[in-house]
Amino acid sequence: MRTARRGPSWRTPWADRRLTTLRRSTALLDEVAVAVAVAETAHGPLTVLKVLGDTGADVHLLLGEEELTAGQVLASGVDVLAGRCPVVPGDRLVQGAVGPGLTVQEVRSNTQEPQLDVTTVPFDLSAEHDLLASARLFGLATASDRTSGHFDGISPAPPAIASARQAARATFGELGFRAGTVTAVAMAAGSVPPPPPYLVRRIEATFDRPFGFLAVHRTSRLVLTAGWVAEPAPRAG
């Protein structure tokens, strides 16, 4: 597995912007709710964060090397989904910078459970497409040929397709994650507590630059929606 490159002067395209962020901390590295892994693809290492939904569809966030195009990252994600790439799950990753936006270290903890900390951004994307602009790709080349009629069963004079458009929208925000709770307790002054007794694995996944996503039907593994987050949702206020 190649190590993701991140030099001392590395800055993200969103470094100087005020953005709304989504954060999730969990003790689960490869279980329900959230799972993280690194895949070795034809375009290099790919960090895959899978967020399970409660309606039978999951969202896979995809972060590749910084120089990759949207098409390369999304194609790599589809290859991973199809089982064409070797994948290392979170609980088997070595220490260090193990993938794009992904680091593993050992930290002291009061529990023996491994930790996964995720930081990403919400997005709200919409697009419209003229399907006839790529008629052959969508199987509409013959049906849109007006020199002869088609669809005999629809009308006495068989029609041809005159226009075909598609509108899509994808939204990802705080409601896409299950709620978590943070508790703070005020204590009176006392003796210095001993350090946490356990040494555990901690994985940090940070999506702080353009990334791809796949909405996947869990049972059939069919990709329902795919997209590229070049611009995160702006911060309110």
Secondary structure, DSSP 8 states (H G I E B T S, - for coil): -------TT---TTTTS-B--EEEEES-SBSSSEEEEEEEETTEEEEEEEEE-SSSEEEEEEE--TT--HHHHHHHHHHHHTT-S-EEEGGG--SEEEETTEEEEEEEESSSS-EEEEEE--EEEEEEEEGGGGTTTTT-TTTT-TTS---TTT-SS-------EEEEEEEESGGGS-------------S-----SEEEEEEEEE--S-EEEEEEETTT--EEEEEEESS--B---
